[in-house]
Amino acid sequence: MAAPAVPETIPPLRWGQLTCYSPADIKRWGVQHFLDTVVPTQALPIPDLGFTAEENARMDELLREERTAADSASLFVQAVRNQKT
């Protein structure tokens, strides 16, 4: 009688490196087992990029402006589509 197959180890994700997994490997390992093994259990640390409080505030302001512009563009497109129908 053959010994039960020992599951092969799943290569871990490496911080700062590209790690690729093939769909066939993930299916062979089992999706849930794969996710349980590779998904981080803690939040990834965000490195300090050295921005000042003023720079962070300016970036937040730019993001708000971009979101507002995107929302306005979406509403405009929606209004144009509604006029055609």
C-alpha positions in Angstrom: 0.0 0.0 0.0 1.4 3.4 -1.0 2.0 6.0 1.6 -0.4 9.0 1.6 0.8 11.9 -0.5 2.5 14.6 1.4 1.1 18.0 0.2 3.8 19.9 -1.6 4.7 23.3 0.0 3.4 26.4 -1.5 6.1 29.0 -2.2 5.4 32.0 0.1 4.8 35.6 -1.2 7.9 37.6 -0.7 7.6 41.3 0.3 8.9 43.5 -2.6 9.2 40.7 -5.1 7.0 39.4 -7.8 5.6 35.9 -7.0 3.5 34.1 -9.7 1.3 31.1 -9.2 -0.2 29.2 -12.1 -4.0 28.5 -12.0 -3.2 24.8 -12.4 -1.0 24.8 -9.3 -3.7 26.7 -7.3 -6.3 24.1 -8.3 -3.9 21.3 -7.4 -3.2 22.7 -4.0 -6.9 23.7 -3.4 -8.0 27.3 -3.5 -8.9 27.5 0.2 -5.6 25.9 1.2 -3.7 28.3 -1.1 -5.5 31.4 0.3 -5.0 30.2 3.9 -1.2 29.8 3.1 -0.4 32.9 1.1 -2.8 35.6 2.2 -1.2 37.9 4.8 -2.8 37.6 8.2 -1.8 41.2 9.2 -2.1 44.4 7.3 1.0 45.2 5.1 3.1 47.9 6.5 3.1 51.2 4.6 6.6 52.6 4.5 7.1 56.2 5.5 7.7 58.0 2.2 8.9 61.2 3.9 6.0 63.5 2.9 5.3 66.5 5.1 1.9 67.1 6.6 1.4 69.9 4.0 2.2 67.5 1.1 -0.1 64.8 2.5 -2.9 67.4 2.8 -2.3 68.6 -0.8 -2.4 65.0 -2.1 -5.7 64.4 -0.2 -7.1 67.5 -1.8 -6.0 66.4 -5.3 -7.6 63.0 -4.7 -10.9 64.7 -3.7 -10.8 66.9 -6.8 -10.2 63.9 -9.0 -13.1 62.0 -7.5 -15.4 64.9 -7.8 -14.4 65.4 -11.5 -14.9 61.6 -12.1 -18.3 61.7 -10.5 -19.3 64.8 -12.5 -18.1 63.1 -15.7 -20.1 60.0 -14.8 -23.2 62.1 -14.2 -22.7 63.9 -17.5 -22.4 60.6 -19.4 -25.5 59.3 -17.7 -27.5 62.4 -18.6 -26.4 62.2 -22.2 -27.4 58.5 -22.4 -30.8 59.3 -20.8 -31.4 62.0 -23.4 -30.9 59.5 -26.2 -33.5 57.2 -24.9 
